[in-house]
Amino acid sequence: MTQKKHLLIISDLWGFQNSDWLQAYLEQLSPYFEISIFDCYLHSEISPSLTSETEIHSYFIKKGMGICSEKLTKIITKQPCILAFSIGGTIAWKTVLKNNQFKTFFAVSATRLRLENKRPTGNISLFYGAEDNSRPTEAWFEQNNIPYTLFKEKKHNFYMKQDSSTSICSSLINENKLLII
């Protein structure tokens, strides 16, 4: 029997506390991976007084991403598979640029990657809603030589839907099987 690989799931800016959608990912992935989670909201040291999406997003851009990346750098000591959502994908990207500790890197709706001009080395797959106007351009994907999947008629939060989670999990499971061979 093959030992399960470690999968680190990294949240969006809302964290996992009220994210019922996470359960669909855990149910599909737990037979294949030893899973740990990193809650960006909790680790960002954000003030509970910030409640609107605009306030929370602004905090992450100014301070929270840096705080989370520093904490992740200390946590990631072995090479996990990474599945990160939205701003968590950008936080994970910045972290693995520092230490390059990952086996596979799956980021979903990580729109701020469009601003990154340096690419981690390794197996990377990105997923976006085709209707998400903040996603990277096709030229960015080509320039960085990164495979990506666009979900037709889907917007930024498409990953919270069951049909999308099934597709994303299948891709991650299949990639994991390829790494075992």
N, C-alpha and C positions, 0 to 999 in steps of 0.2 A: 504494500500500500504506500502510495506517495504521500509525503508530508505536505500539508496545506501550506501555501505561501501566505505571507502576511499582507493584508490589504488595509491600507490606511484611508479612511473616508473622511474628507474634509468638507465642512459645511459651507453654505452660503453665508451672507452677512446676518441672516436671521438666527443662525445656530440651529440646533436640533430639538430644542425644548418643545416647540409647538409645530414641529415638522412631521406630520403624520406620514408624508410621502416617503420618508426614510425607511419605514418598515418594509415597503415593497422591495427596496434594494437589499436590505438585510436578509429577508427571506430567500431571495434568489441567489445571493452570493455566499451565504454562510456555509452551504454544503461544500464549497470549493476553496474557501479562504478562512484563515484566522483573521478576524476583523477587529480593528480598533478604530475609534473615531476621534476627530479633533474638531471641537466646537469653536468656530471662529468668534462667535458672539461672546461666549464665556471667556475665552483666552485673550480677547482684545482689550480688556480692562475698560470697557465702555461704561459710561455713566448711565444708570437706569433712567435718568431724566430725559435722555435722548430717545424719543419714541417714533418719530416719523421716519419714513424711508429716506427722505432727503437728509435729515440730520444724521442718521446712522451711516448712510453712504459717505457723507462728507467726513465723518469721524474716521472711517476706515481709510479713506484716501489720505487724510492728513497724518494719521497716527496709528490706527488699528492694524493696517497691513504690516507695518514695520514691527509692531509688538508681536503679532502672530508669527511672522516669519522668524523672528529671533527665538521664540519658544519652540517652533517646529524644528529649527536647526538643532536644538538640544535633544529633541525627541527622536528624530530620524537618525538612528545609528546603524541600522542594518538596511539593506535594500528592500523596501516594501514595494508592492504595487500601490499606486495612488489613484484614487477616484475622488476628484474635487469638483465642487459646484460653485459656479458664478465667481464671486470675489475670492472664494477659497481656492479656485484654480490659479488665480494670479498670485496669491500668497504662496501656494505650493511651488509654482514656477520660480518665483524669486528665491525660495528656499533651496530648491535643487540646483539652481545656478551656483549657489555657494558651495554645496557639498556633493552634488551629483549622485546622491544616494537614492536610487530608485531602480526597479526592474521595468515596470511599465508605468506610464503616466497617462491617465485619462482625465481630461478636463471637460466639463459640461457647462456651456453658457459663460465661459470665462472671457467676457468681452474686453476686459482691459488688457488682454494679451496683445491686442492690436497696437498698443503703445510700446511693446517690448521689441528690442532690436537684437537681442542675444538669445540664442536657443540652447537649452540643455541638450546634452548628447544622450541618445538612447531611444527606446520605443515610446513614441508619443502619438496619441490619437485625440483629436478634439471633436466635440459635438456641439452644434448650434441649431437653434430654430432658424429656418430660412427667412422668416419675417423679422428677425432680431436685427434692427438697423445699426446696432452698436458692435456687431461681431466684426472680426478682422476681414479684410478684403481678400479676394482670391489671390491677388498679387502678393499679399503678406504670406499666405499659406505656401505659395510657390517659392518665394524668396527664402523661406525658412525650411522648405522641404518637409512639410508636415502633412500627414494624411488627416482628412477631416470628413465629417458626415453632416449634411444639412437635413434637418427634418422639415419636410414640406409643410407649408401653411402653419408653422409653429412659431411662437414668439419666445421671449427670453425664459420664461418659467416653465417651458415645456417639460422639463425633467421631473416635474412634480406629478405628472400624469402616468398612470399604470402602463399604457402602451409604450411610452417612451422609455420607462425604466426597464421594461422587458428587452427592448432592443439594445439599450446601453449595456445592460448586464450580460446579454448574450455575447456581445462583442468582447467584453472584458474576460468572460469565461473562456471563449475561444482563443483569445490571445494568451491566456494563462496556459492552456493546453499546448499551444505551440512552444512555449518556453520550457515545458517539461520534457519534450522530445529531445 
